[in-house]
Amino acid sequence: STNVLAEEDLMGSFKDGTIGKIFFVGDWCLVESERDGDPAEPNLLYKFVANGPLNFEKPDTGDKLHYGSWRLSKTMMMLKTATGLYMVSVDSISQDEFTLGGKLGYTFRRGACD
């Protein structure tokens, strides 16, 4: 795991607005979901596109599953997926990982799924 201080610095920078949506643009692997009965599968690749689209792929097959969108609003992220529309807090950020709270409890790791 990353140095705790660096993680706090990133979270501080995020809260004061100096880390914006550019941090999130790119490929992120959903590695954990704490939501009960969640249809989202861990090891699903989320592709956050700069101007708002959100694409999903199964890493093993490269199948495009469905398309959604995302938006950042201060420290909240809005995710629109096949299962609904969620406005959730960004609970933690490190260089290569971030966690969304609220109903989702999603943890994402930067890059392709293993």
FILOKE-453834 format. One record per atom (N, C-alpha, C): residue number from 1; residue in one letter; atom name; x, y, z. Coordinates in Angstrom, 3 decimals. Each point is the difference from the previous one (the first is absolute). Layout:
<nodes>
+-----+---+----+----------+----------+----------+
!   k ! r !  a !       px !       py !       pz !
+-----+---+----+----------+----------+----------+
! NUM ! A ! CA !        X !        Y !        Z !
...
+-----+---+----+----------+----------+----------+
</nodes>
This chain:
<nodes>
+-----+---+----+----------+----------+----------+
!   k ! r !  a !       px !       py !       pz !
+-----+---+----+----------+----------+----------+
!   1 ! S !  N !    0.844 !   -1.198 !    0.000 !
!   1 ! S ! CA !   -0.844 !    1.198 !    0.000 !
!   1 ! S !  C !    0.883 !    1.252 !    0.000 !
!   2 ! T !  N !   -0.579 !    1.106 !   -0.352 !
!   2 ! T ! CA !    0.801 !    1.220 !   -0.115 !
!   2 ! T !  C !    0.249 !    0.634 !    1.360 !
!   3 ! N !  N !    0.962 !    0.829 !    0.029 !
!   3 ! N ! CA !    0.355 !    0.808 !    1.157 !
!   3 ! N !  C !   -1.233 !    0.790 !    0.453 !
!   4 ! V !  N !   -0.323 !   -0.109 !    1.259 !
!   4 ! V ! CA !   -1.229 !    0.611 !    0.546 !
!   4 ! V !  C !    0.004 !    1.518 !   -0.177 !
!   5 ! L !  N !    1.140 !    0.613 !    0.225 !
!   5 ! L ! CA !    0.097 !    1.452 !   -0.136 !
!   5 ! L !  C !   -0.339 !    0.434 !   -1.428 !
!   6 ! A !  N !    0.557 !   -0.715 !   -0.960 !
!   6 ! A ! CA !   -0.273 !    0.337 !   -1.407 !
!   6 ! A !  C !   -1.493 !   -0.128 !   -0.283 !
!   7 ! E !  N !   -0.616 !   -1.003 !    0.587 !
!   7 ! E ! CA !   -1.428 !   -0.209 !   -0.211 !
!   7 ! E !  C !   -0.794 !    1.168 !    0.587 !
!   8 ! E !  N !    0.387 !    0.430 !    1.205 !
!   8 ! E ! CA !   -0.682 !    1.147 !    0.619 !
!   8 ! E !  C !    0.200 !    1.256 !   -0.829 !
!   9 ! D !  N !    1.221 !    0.188 !   -0.512 !
!   9 ! D ! CA !    0.260 !    1.166 !   -0.846 !
!   9 ! D !  C !   -0.895 !   -0.008 !   -1.228 !
!  10 ! L !  N !   -0.126 !   -1.162 !   -0.625 !
!  10 ! L ! CA !   -0.860 !   -0.100 !   -1.179 !
!  10 ! L !  C !   -1.447 !    0.299 !    0.355 !
!  11 ! M !  N !   -0.465 !   -0.552 !    1.115 !
!  11 ! M ! CA !   -1.389 !    0.226 !    0.396 !
!  11 ! M !  C !   -0.222 !    1.480 !    0.314 !
!  12 ! G !  N !    0.975 !    0.621 !    0.661 !
!  12 ! G ! CA !   -0.074 !    1.436 !    0.275 !
!  12 ! G !  C !   -0.063 !    0.815 !   -1.284 !
!  13 ! S !  N !    0.854 !   -0.375 !   -0.943 !
!  13 ! S ! CA !    0.024 !    0.693 !   -1.298 !
!  13 ! S !  C !   -1.311 !   -0.188 !   -0.736 !
!  14 ! F !  N !   -0.571 !   -1.185 !    0.146 !
!  14 ! F ! CA !   -1.281 !   -0.275 !   -0.650 !
!  14 ! F !  C !   -1.095 !    0.856 !    0.627 !
!  15 ! K !  N !   -0.022 !    0.039 !    1.341 !
!  15 ! K ! CA !   -1.052 !    0.762 !    0.691 !
!  15 ! K !  C !    0.094 !    1.492 !   -0.283 !
!  16 ! D !  N !    1.235 !    0.511 !   -0.167 !
!  16 ! D ! CA !    0.090 !    1.445 !   -0.270 !
!  16 ! D !  C !   -0.052 !    0.314 !   -1.497 !
!  17 ! G !  N !   -0.234 !   -1.033 !   -0.797 !
!  17 ! G ! CA !   -0.259 !    0.239 !   -1.418 !
!  17 ! G !  C !    1.217 !    0.008 !   -0.901 !
!  18 ! T !  N !    1.206 !   -0.274 !    0.550 !
!  18 ! T ! CA !    1.184 !    0.033 !   -0.862 !
!  18 ! T !  C !    0.193 !   -1.305 !   -0.772 !
!  19 ! I !  N !   -0.650 !   -1.086 !    0.445 !
!  19 ! I ! CA !   -0.052 !   -1.211 !   -0.825 !
!  19 ! I !  C !   -1.389 !   -0.022 !   -0.597 !
!  20 ! G !  N !   -0.053 !    0.082 !   -1.315 !
!  20 ! G ! CA !   -1.307 !    0.019 !   -0.644 !
!  20 ! G !  C !   -0.278 !   -1.302 !   -0.711 !
!  21 ! K !  N !   -0.888 !    0.081 !   -0.964 !
!  21 ! K ! CA !   -0.445 !   -1.227 !   -0.658 !
!  21 ! K !  C !    1.091 !   -0.670 !   -0.817 !
!  22 ! I !  N !    1.040 !    0.763 !   -0.374 !
!  22 ! I ! CA !    1.083 !   -0.595 !   -0.794 !
!  22 ! I !  C !    0.642 !   -1.182 !    0.731 !
!  23 ! F !  N !    0.013 !    0.040 !    1.331 !
!  23 ! F ! CA !    0.550 !   -1.106 !    0.798 !
!  23 ! F !  C !   -0.707 !   -1.313 !   -0.328 !
!  24 ! F !  N !   -1.309 !    0.065 !   -0.241 !
!  24 ! F ! CA !   -0.820 !   -1.197 !   -0.169 !
!  24 ! F !  C !   -0.051 !   -0.522 !   -1.434 !
!  25 ! V !  N !    0.435 !    0.837 !   -0.952 !
!  25 ! V ! CA !   -0.093 !   -0.401 !   -1.401 !
!  25 ! V !  C !    0.934 !   -1.176 !   -0.276 !
!  26 ! G !  N !   -0.536 !   -1.016 !   -0.661 !
!  26 ! G ! CA !    0.805 !   -1.161 !   -0.363 !
!  26 ! G !  C !   -0.657 !   -1.291 !    0.440 !
!  27 ! D !  N !    0.800 !   -1.041 !    0.043 !
!  27 ! D ! CA !   -0.496 !   -1.336 !    0.331 !
!  27 ! D !  C !    0.150 !   -0.274 !    1.490 !
!  28 ! W !  N !   -1.071 !   -0.499 !    0.606 !
!  28 ! W ! CA !   -0.004 !   -0.376 !    1.416 !
!  28 ! W !  C !   -0.687 !   -1.348 !    0.145 !
!  29 ! C !  N !    0.608 !   -0.874 !    0.776 !
!  29 ! C ! CA !   -0.596 !   -1.308 !    0.238 !
!  29 ! C !  C !   -0.797 !    0.052 !    1.301 !
!  30 ! L !  N !   -1.250 !   -0.415 !   -0.064 !
!  30 ! L ! CA !   -0.807 !   -0.117 !    1.221 !
!  30 ! L !  C !    0.481 !   -1.238 !    0.743 !
!  31 ! V !  N !    0.632 !    0.197 !    1.154 !
!  31 ! V ! CA !    0.576 !   -1.141 !    0.711 !
!  31 ! V !  C !   -0.845 !   -0.439 !    1.185 !
!  32 ! E !  N !   -0.902 !    0.868 !    0.437 !
!  32 ! E ! CA !   -0.803 !   -0.364 !    1.154 !
!  32 ! E !  C !   -1.326 !    0.738 !   -0.036 !
!  33 ! S !  N !   -1.047 !   -0.677 !    0.429 !
!  33 ! S ! CA !   -1.303 !    0.625 !    0.148 !
!  33 ! S !  C !   -0.602 !   -0.500 !    1.295 !
!  34 ! E !  N !   -0.360 !    0.936 !    0.878 !
!  34 ! E ! CA !   -0.531 !   -0.395 !    1.300 !
!  34 ! E !  C !   -1.523 !    0.001 !    0.029 !
!  35 ! R !  N !   -0.605 !    0.294 !   -1.122 !
!  35 ! R ! CA !   -1.446 !    0.125 !   -0.023 !
!  35 ! R !  C !   -0.651 !   -1.381 !   -0.059 !
!  36 ! D !  N !   -0.988 !   -0.229 !    0.846 !
!  36 ! D ! CA !   -0.701 !   -1.287 !    0.003 !
!  36 ! D !  C !   -0.788 !   -0.178 !   -1.291 !
!  37 ! G !  N !    0.108 !   -1.176 !   -0.566 !
!  37 ! G ! CA !   -0.777 !   -0.321 !   -1.195 !
!  37 ! G !  C !    0.346 !    0.856 !   -1.194 !
!  38 ! D !  N !    1.220 !    0.510 !   -0.017 !
!  38 ! D ! CA !    0.392 !    0.890 !   -1.079 !
!  38 ! D !  C !    0.256 !   -0.785 !   -1.276 !
!  39 ! P !  N !   -0.653 !    0.395 !   -1.091 !
!  39 ! P ! CA !    0.251 !   -0.676 !   -1.270 !
!  39 ! P !  C !    1.380 !    0.309 !   -0.574 !
!  40 ! A !  N !    0.650 !    1.060 !    0.480 !
!  40 ! A ! CA !    1.325 !    0.330 !   -0.528 !
!  40 ! A !  C !    0.988 !   -1.078 !    0.420 !
!  41 ! E !  N !    0.769 !   -0.467 !   -0.966 !
!  41 ! E ! CA !    0.965 !   -1.047 !    0.294 !
!  41 ! E !  C !    1.348 !    0.623 !    0.291 !
!  42 ! P !  N !    0.677 !   -0.468 !    1.037 !
!  42 ! P ! CA !    1.406 !    0.386 !    0.138 !
!  42 ! P !  C !    0.754 !   -0.487 !   -1.234 !
!  43 ! N !  N !    1.122 !    0.625 !   -0.259 !
!  43 ! N ! CA !    0.792 !   -0.269 !   -1.204 !
!  43 ! N !  C !   -0.726 !    0.396 !   -1.275 !
!  44 ! L !  N !   -0.797 !    1.048 !    0.122 !
!  44 ! L ! CA !   -0.618 !    0.598 !   -1.175 !
!  44 ! L !  C !    0.799 !    1.270 !   -0.292 !
!  45 ! L !  N !    0.375 !    0.184 !   -1.256 !
!  45 ! L ! CA !    0.796 !    1.162 !   -0.379 !
!  45 ! L !  C !   -0.920 !    1.184 !   -0.305 !
!  46 ! Y !  N !    0.219 !    1.087 !    0.728 !
!  46 ! Y ! CA !   -0.731 !    1.244 !   -0.236 !
!  46 ! Y !  C !    0.928 !    0.947 !   -0.752 !
!  47 ! K !  N !   -0.472 !    0.532 !   -1.116 !
!  47 ! K ! CA !    0.789 !    0.969 !   -0.766 !
!  47 ! K !  C !   -0.661 !    1.366 !    0.152 !
!  48 ! F !  N !    0.624 !    0.848 !    0.822 !
!  48 ! F ! CA !   -0.511 !    1.356 !    0.219 !
!  48 ! F !  C !    0.545 !    0.890 !   -1.112 !
!  49 ! V !  N !   -0.895 !    0.506 !   -0.845 !
!  49 ! V ! CA !    0.400 !    0.837 !   -1.132 !
!  49 ! V !  C !   -0.127 !    1.469 !    0.406 !
!  50 ! A !  N !    0.925 !    0.833 !   -0.495 !
!  50 ! A ! CA !    0.140 !    1.382 !    0.482 !
!  50 ! A !  C !   -1.288 !    0.815 !   -0.027 !
!  51 ! N !  N !   -0.782 !   -0.095 !   -1.054 !
!  51 ! N ! CA !   -1.164 !    0.888 !   -0.088 !
!  51 ! N !  C !   -1.276 !   -0.629 !    0.549 !
!  52 ! G !  N !    0.123 !   -1.083 !    0.769 !
!  52 ! G ! CA !   -1.179 !   -0.512 !    0.699 !
!  52 ! G !  C !   -0.459 !   -1.424 !   -0.278 !
!  53 ! P !  N !    0.320 !   -0.583 !   -1.170 !
!  53 ! P ! CA !   -0.444 !   -1.383 !   -0.187 !
!  53 ! P !  C !    0.728 !   -0.972 !    0.930 !
!  54 ! L !  N !   -0.661 !   -1.084 !    0.276 !
!  54 ! L ! CA !    0.561 !   -1.059 !    0.837 !
!  54 ! L !  C !   -0.278 !   -1.305 !   -0.735 !
!  55 ! N !  N !    1.071 !   -0.734 !   -0.334 !
!  55 ! N ! CA !   -0.146 !   -1.259 !   -0.726 !
!  55 ! N !  C !    0.431 !   -1.153 !    0.894 !
!  56 ! F !  N !   -0.588 !   -1.146 !   -0.185 !
!  56 ! F ! CA !    0.283 !   -1.172 !    0.827 !
!  56 ! F !  C !    0.452 !   -1.142 !   -0.896 !
!  57 ! E !  N !    0.994 !   -0.742 !    0.468 !
!  57 ! E ! CA !    0.462 !   -1.159 !   -0.762 !
!  57 ! E !  C !    0.273 !   -1.159 !    0.934 !
!  58 ! K !  N !   -0.274 !   -1.190 !   -0.488 !
!  58 ! K ! CA !    0.447 !   -1.200 !    0.712 !
!  58 ! K !  C !    1.447 !   -0.242 !   -0.417 !
!  59 ! P !  N !    0.934 !    0.039 !    0.959 !
!  59 ! P ! CA !    1.413 !   -0.059 !   -0.373 !
!  59 ! P !  C !    0.396 !   -1.305 !   -0.705 !
!  60 ! D !  N !   -0.630 !   -1.093 !    0.372 !
!  60 ! D ! CA !    0.416 !   -1.278 !   -0.592 !
!  60 ! D !  C !   -0.398 !   -0.111 !   -1.473 !
!  61 ! T !  N !   -1.124 !    0.598 !   -0.373 !
!  61 ! T ! CA !   -0.478 !   -0.130 !   -1.382 !
!  61 ! T !  C !    0.105 !    1.309 !   -0.780 !
!  62 ! G !  N !    0.121 !    1.124 !    0.725 !
!  62 ! G ! CA !   -0.013 !    1.296 !   -0.670 !
!  62 ! G !  C !   -1.401 !    0.401 !   -0.448 !
!  63 ! D !  N !   -1.019 !   -0.805 !    0.394 !
!  63 ! D ! CA !   -1.377 !    0.331 !   -0.381 !
!  63 ! D !  C !   -0.402 !    1.337 !    0.593 !
!  64 ! K !  N !   -0.596 !    0.842 !   -0.837 !
!  64 ! K ! CA !   -0.560 !    1.255 !    0.482 !
!  64 ! K !  C !   -1.362 !   -0.344 !    0.599 !
!  65 ! L !  N !   -0.189 !    0.328 !    1.262 !
!  65 ! L ! CA !   -1.225 !   -0.419 !    0.661 !
!  65 ! L !  C !   -1.100 !    1.022 !   -0.163 !
!  66 ! H !  N !    0.257 !    1.195 !    0.424 !
!  66 ! H ! CA !   -0.985 !    1.056 !   -0.178 !
!  66 ! H !  C !    0.713 !    1.324 !    0.190 !
!  67 ! Y !  N !   -0.706 !    1.045 !   -0.240 !
!  67 ! Y ! CA !    0.584 !    1.335 !    0.054 !
!  67 ! Y !  C !   -0.753 !    0.817 !    1.021 !
!  68 ! G !  N !    0.704 !    0.880 !    0.635 !
!  68 ! G ! CA !   -0.625 !    0.872 !    0.974 !
!  68 ! G !  C !    0.665 !    1.363 !   -0.065 !
!  69 ! S !  N !   -0.045 !    0.704 !    1.125 !
!  69 ! S ! CA !    0.671 !    1.292 !    0.055 !
!  69 ! S !  C !    0.414 !    0.280 !    1.433 !
!  70 ! W !  N !    0.855 !    0.979 !    0.143 !
!  70 ! W ! CA !    0.469 !    0.392 !    1.324 !
!  70 ! W !  C !    0.214 !    1.498 !    0.027 !
!  71 ! R !  N !   -0.092 !    0.558 !    1.202 !
!  71 ! R ! CA !    0.244 !    1.430 !    0.169 !
!  71 ! R !  C !    0.497 !    0.227 !    1.410 !
!  72 ! L !  N !    0.916 !    0.918 !    0.131 !
!  72 ! L ! CA !    0.523 !    0.356 !    1.306 !
!  72 ! L !  C !   -0.632 !    1.308 !    0.430 !
!  73 ! S !  N !   -0.442 !    0.064 !    1.254 !
!  73 ! S ! CA !   -0.561 !    1.226 !    0.538 !
!  73 ! S !  C !    0.581 !    0.183 !    1.401 !
!  74 ! K !  N !    0.983 !    0.880 !    0.124 !
!  74 ! K ! CA !    0.759 !    0.154 !    1.243 !
!  74 ! K !  C !    0.558 !   -1.367 !    0.420 !
!  75 ! T !  N !   -0.401 !   -0.538 !    1.148 !
!  75 ! T ! CA !    0.558 !   -1.295 !    0.405 !
!  75 ! T !  C !   -0.978 !   -1.153 !   -0.236 !
!  76 ! M !  N !   -0.991 !    0.245 !   -0.843 !
!  76 ! M ! CA !   -0.974 !   -1.039 !   -0.326 !
!  76 ! M !  C !    0.198 !   -0.437 !   -1.451 !
!  77 ! M !  N !   -0.306 !   -1.259 !   -0.270 !
!  77 ! M ! CA !    0.024 !   -0.477 !   -1.371 !
!  77 ! M !  C !   -1.378 !   -0.548 !   -0.352 !
!  78 ! M !  N !   -0.473 !    0.415 !   -1.161 !
!  78 ! M ! CA !   -1.245 !   -0.548 !   -0.507 !
!  78 ! M !  C !    0.356 !   -1.077 !   -1.014 !
!  79 ! L !  N !   -0.530 !   -1.200 !    0.222 !
!  79 ! L ! CA !    0.206 !   -1.103 !   -0.942 !
!  79 ! L !  C !   -1.352 !   -0.424 !   -0.547 !
!  80 ! K !  N !   -0.095 !   -0.066 !   -1.311 !
!  80 ! K ! CA !   -1.206 !   -0.531 !   -0.626 !
!  80 ! K !  C !    0.412 !   -1.313 !   -0.658 !
!  81 ! T !  N !   -0.609 !   -1.098 !    0.470 !
!  81 ! T ! CA !    0.323 !   -1.316 !   -0.525 !
!  81 ! T !  C !   -1.297 !   -0.686 !   -0.418 !
!  82 ! A !  N !    0.124 !   -1.230 !   -0.463 !
!  82 ! A ! CA !   -1.195 !   -0.757 !   -0.399 !
!  82 ! A !  C !   -0.924 !   -0.246 !    1.190 !
!  83 ! T !  N !    0.565 !    0.021 !    1.213 !
!  83 ! T ! CA !   -0.818 !   -0.309 !    1.184 !
!  83 ! T !  C !   -0.574 !    1.241 !    0.675 !
!  84 ! G !  N !    0.364 !    1.181 !   -0.469 !
!  84 ! G ! CA !   -0.582 !    1.188 !    0.610 !
!  84 ! G !  C !    0.905 !    1.212 !   -0.025 !
!  85 ! L !  N !   -0.454 !    1.016 !    0.703 !
!  85 ! L ! CA !    0.721 !    1.264 !    0.102 !
!  85 ! L !  C !    0.410 !    0.162 !    1.456 !
!  86 ! Y !  N !    1.280 !    0.202 !    0.246 !
!  86 ! Y ! CA !    0.515 !    0.082 !    1.369 !
!  86 ! Y !  C !    0.770 !    1.298 !    0.196 !
!  87 ! M !  N !   -0.282 !    0.697 !    1.089 !
!  87 ! M ! CA !    0.805 !    1.152 !    0.386 !
!  87 ! M !  C !    0.678 !   -0.404 !    1.295 !
!  88 ! V !  N !    1.297 !   -0.224 !   -0.052 !
!  88 ! V ! CA !    0.712 !   -0.563 !    1.152 !
!  88 ! V !  C !    1.244 !    0.815 !    0.309 !
!  89 ! S !  N !    0.443 !   -0.095 !    1.237 !
!  89 ! S ! CA !    1.184 !    0.736 !    0.408 !
!  89 ! S !  C !    1.261 !   -0.737 !   -0.432 !
!  90 ! V !  N !    1.027 !    0.776 !   -0.329 !
!  90 ! V ! CA !    1.329 !   -0.578 !   -0.202 !
!  90 ! V !  C !    0.617 !   -0.055 !    1.390 !
!  91 ! D !  N !    0.141 !   -1.199 !    0.550 !
!  91 ! D ! CA !    0.412 !   -0.154 !    1.400 !
!  91 ! D !  C !    1.510 !   -0.036 !    0.204 !
!  92 ! S !  N !    0.727 !   -0.511 !   -0.979 !
!  92 ! S ! CA !    1.461 !    0.009 !    0.131 !
!  92 ! S !  C !    0.627 !    0.006 !   -1.379 !
!  93 ! I !  N !    1.192 !    0.577 !   -0.042 !
!  93 ! I ! CA !    0.755 !    0.081 !   -1.245 !
!  93 ! I !  C !    1.456 !   -0.260 !    0.338 !
!  94 ! S !  N !    0.638 !   -0.885 !   -0.755 !
!  94 ! S ! CA !    1.456 !   -0.067 !    0.023 !
!  94 ! S !  C !    0.434 !    0.054 !   -1.456 !
!  95 ! Q !  N !    1.280 !   -0.080 !   -0.254 !
!  95 ! Q ! CA !    0.509 !    0.179 !   -1.356 !
!  95 ! Q !  C !   -0.680 !   -0.952 !   -0.983 !
!  96 ! D !  N !   -0.238 !   -1.225 !    0.432 !
!  96 ! D ! CA !   -0.491 !   -1.021 !   -0.924 !
!  96 ! D !  C !   -1.283 !   -0.677 !    0.451 !
!  97 ! E !  N !   -0.720 !    0.634 !    0.917 !
!  97 ! E ! CA !   -1.212 !   -0.629 !    0.508 !
!  97 ! E !  C !   -0.959 !    1.082 !    0.479 !
!  98 ! F !  N !   -1.296 !   -0.252 !   -0.140 !
!  98 ! F ! CA !   -0.963 !    0.879 !    0.659 !
!  98 ! F !  C !   -1.222 !   -0.809 !    0.395 !
!  99 ! T !  N !   -0.699 !    0.499 !    1.016 !
!  99 ! T ! CA !   -1.173 !   -0.688 !    0.536 !
!  99 ! T !  C !   -1.196 !    0.932 !   -0.052 !
! 100 ! L !  N !   -1.108 !   -0.536 !   -0.471 !
! 100 ! L ! CA !   -1.273 !    0.716 !    0.017 !
! 100 ! L !  C !   -0.848 !   -0.573 !    1.114 !
! 101 ! G !  N !   -0.603 !    0.872 !    0.791 !
! 101 ! G ! CA !   -0.797 !   -0.456 !    1.131 !
! 101 ! G !  C !   -1.473 !   -0.095 !   -0.342 !
! 102 ! G !  N !   -0.810 !    0.448 !    0.940 !
! 102 ! G ! CA !   -1.442 !   -0.022 !   -0.217 !
! 102 ! G !  C !   -0.518 !   -1.405 !   -0.192 !
! 103 ! K !  N !   -0.936 !   -0.149 !   -0.930 !
! 103 ! K ! CA !   -0.637 !   -1.298 !   -0.239 !
! 103 ! K !  C !    0.935 !   -0.995 !   -0.681 !
! 104 ! L !  N !    1.121 !    0.478 !   -0.534 !
! 104 ! L ! CA !    0.811 !   -0.862 !   -0.857 !
! 104 ! L !  C !    1.139 !   -0.702 !    0.743 !
! 105 ! G !  N !    0.812 !    0.752 !    0.732 !
! 105 ! G ! CA !    1.172 !   -0.598 !    0.630 !
! 105 ! G !  C !    0.941 !   -0.612 !   -1.028 !
! 106 ! Y !  N !    0.233 !    0.713 !   -1.085 !
! 106 ! Y ! CA !    0.850 !   -0.492 !   -1.083 !
! 106 ! Y !  C !    1.441 !    0.425 !    0.241 !
! 107 ! T !  N !    0.925 !   -0.918 !   -0.194 !
! 107 ! T ! CA !    1.421 !    0.342 !   -0.018 !
! 107 ! T !  C !    0.544 !   -0.283 !   -1.399 !
! 108 ! F !  N !    0.648 !    1.013 !   -0.562 !
! 108 ! F ! CA !    0.588 !   -0.108 !   -1.336 !
! 108 ! F !  C !    1.520 !    0.072 !    0.087 !
! 109 ! R !  N !    0.666 !   -0.807 !   -0.807 !
! 109 ! R ! CA !    1.456 !    0.077 !   -0.123 !
! 109 ! R !  C !    0.336 !    0.428 !   -1.431 !
! 110 ! R !  N !    0.953 !    0.904 !   -0.132 !
! 110 ! R ! CA !    0.352 !    0.545 !   -1.307 !
! 110 ! R !  C !    0.577 !   -1.087 !   -0.911 !
! 111 ! G !  N !   -0.424 !    0.043 !   -1.254 !
! 111 ! G ! CA !    0.575 !   -0.903 !   -1.013 !
! 111 ! G !  C !   -0.885 !   -1.200 !   -0.273 !
! 112 ! A !  N !    0.549 !   -0.910 !   -0.766 !
! 112 ! A ! CA !   -0.751 !   -1.183 !   -0.424 !
! 112 ! A !  C !   -0.249 !   -0.935 !    1.184 !
! 113 ! C !  N !   -1.032 !   -0.813 !   -0.115 !
! 113 ! C ! CA !   -0.262 !   -1.020 !    1.015 !
! 113 ! C !  C !    0.992 !   -1.149 !   -0.197 !
! 114 ! D !  N !    0.442 !   -0.577 !    1.090 !
! 114 ! D ! CA !    0.953 !   -1.118 !   -0.098 !
! 114 ! D !  C !   -0.664 !   -1.239 !   -0.562 !
+-----+---+----+----------+----------+----------+
</nodes>
